[in-house]
Amino acid sequence: MTLREAVERLVAALAPEEVWLFGSWARGEAGPDSDVDLLVVVPYEGDPKELTLRGYRVLRGRGFPLDLLVYPRALVEQRLGEGSLLLREIFREGRCLYARGSGKVA
């Protein structure tokens, strides 16, 4: 499975607003042991742990190491308001691979 295929599966299963690539892959610094870091922002409420597990299930058998976060939009906004360094870094340095309405997966 390619990263593009993984994002397409997440979009089909979770109907997110956005999918962000962050970390070493987004910075162009990934090595052979680097995992792929993804943030999936969904427009509905839910427990982030359960949503993230659902995302991992969708990507079972992907063939690459993955660190996945699935957060409701309201939680993202709350944590940004609280000064979350991780989320600020994701939105500053990350790459948006999917945005609802664009119709495209990067």
Secondary structure, 3 states (H helix, E strand, C coil): CCHHHHHHHHHHHHCCCEEEEECHHHHCCCCCCCCEEEEEEECCCCCHHHHHHHHHHHCCCCCCCEEEEEEEHHHHHHHHHCCCHHHHHHHHHCEEEEECCCCCEC
